[in-house]
Structures are given as C-alpha cells and as structure tokens.
Amino acid sequence: MLTVEVKLNGRLIGFAKLVNQSADLPEISDYSLEWSEAGGDFLLEGKAAGRTMITGHHRKSGAWALVARAAAAILGQKVDAMEGKR
C-alpha cells in the first residue's frame, strides 16, 4: 500500500491510498485508489472524496509515476464533478 498525504502548514488537507490489486505483483499492475480532500478557509471548494482504479501501471517506473497517475485520476474526477458528470 502506498499512501500520500498533502499538508498545508502541517495540517492534513488531502490523502490518497493506493493498493496493488494484481496477484503475485506482476511488472504491470492495477491499483485501487481512494482519496479525500478537506475543505477549509484555504480552499475554495468544500470536502471531496472518491474512488477509482489505476490500471496498467508499470511498477519499474517508480512510486512518483504512480503518484502522478493518481493525481491525474483525482483531478479527472474533480473536473467531472464540476461539470456535473458524476
């Protein structure tokens, strides 16, 4: 399991958890993603959360590549929600 915490001045404002869902940890794996974001004075939006899958991740590309894919998936869900697609 890979966890990502986003903090602002030491205060947790975002969290993501990625769990490998592929049996036997193959070179190309699928990950479940759960994320949440706190609302507050420093954010224009309120609280948000979601779940999705990251599929076909090449494990040799490293943790930061997986974090980047997770961030892109989260942003995609947030844009969909703003456009009323979710």
Secondary structure per residue as TSV (DSSP state, phi and psi in degrees):
chain	resnum	aa	ss	phi	psi
A	1	M	-	360.0	135.5
A	2	L	E	-113.8	128.1
A	3	T	E	-117.1	146.2
A	4	V	E	-127.6	127.3
A	5	E	E	-114.9	135.5
A	6	V	E	-112.9	121.3
A	7	K	E	-122.0	145.1
A	8	L	E	-122.4	116.0
A	9	N	T	52.3	40.1
A	10	G	T	83.0	-5.5
A	11	R	E	-98.0	128.0
A	12	L	E	-68.9	120.6
A	13	I	E	-118.7	-10.8
A	14	G	E	-155.5	150.6
A	15	F	E	-149.6	139.2
A	16	A	E	-137.4	142.6
A	17	K	E	-127.5	124.3
A	18	L	E	-116.1	129.5
A	19	V	E	-126.2	126.6
A	20	N	E	-66.1	125.0
A	21	Q	-	-104.2	-0.1
A	22	S	S	-88.7	136.9
A	23	A	T	-70.4	140.8
A	24	D	T	64.3	18.7
A	25	L	-	45.8	63.2
A	26	P	-	-69.0	167.9
A	27	E	S	-59.4	-35.9
A	28	I	E	-111.1	119.2
A	29	S	E	-126.9	161.3
A	30	D	E	-110.9	142.4
A	31	Y	E	-128.6	137.5
A	32	S	E	-83.0	146.2
A	33	L	E	-129.0	123.9
A	34	E	E	-119.5	136.1
A	35	W	E	-143.2	157.7
A	36	S	E	-150.2	156.7
A	37	E	E	-140.7	131.4
A	38	A	-	-83.4	147.5
A	39	G	-	-87.2	174.0
A	40	G	-	161.3	178.5
A	41	D	T	-60.9	-30.0
A	42	F	T	-85.6	-7.5
A	43	L	-	-117.1	141.9
A	44	L	S	-76.9	-23.9
A	45	E	S	-99.8	162.7
A	46	G	-	-83.0	-163.9
A	47	K	-	-65.3	149.8
A	48	A	E	-147.7	154.2
A	49	A	E	-159.0	160.4
A	50	G	E	-169.6	173.5
A	51	R	E	-140.1	145.6
A	52	T	E	-163.4	-176.5
A	53	M	E	-120.3	142.0
A	54	I	E	-106.3	114.4
A	55	T	E	-109.6	150.3
A	56	G	E	66.1	35.8
A	57	H	E	-82.8	127.6
A	58	H	E	-79.2	110.0
A	59	R	G	-60.4	-31.0
A	60	K	G	-67.9	-13.9
A	61	S	G	-75.7	-12.4
A	62	G	-	96.3	170.6
A	63	A	H	-65.5	-40.8
A	64	W	H	-66.2	-32.2
A	65	A	H	-64.9	-38.6
A	66	L	H	-67.8	-40.2
A	67	V	H	-62.0	-41.0
A	68	A	H	-63.1	-42.4
A	69	R	H	-65.4	-37.6
A	70	A	H	-64.7	-45.1
A	71	A	H	-60.5	-41.8
A	72	A	H	-63.5	-40.5
A	73	A	H	-66.2	-41.2
A	74	I	H	-63.2	-46.6
A	75	L	H	-61.8	-38.0
A	76	G	H	-61.0	-43.0
A	77	Q	H	-65.8	-38.6
A	78	K	H	-67.3	-40.1
A	79	V	H	-64.9	-44.5
A	80	D	H	-57.4	-43.4
A	81	A	H	-63.5	-40.5
A	82	M	H	-66.1	-32.2
A	83	E	T	-89.3	4.4
A	84	G	T	75.4	20.1
A	85	K	-	-90.2	-2.3
A	86	R	-	-124.0	360.0
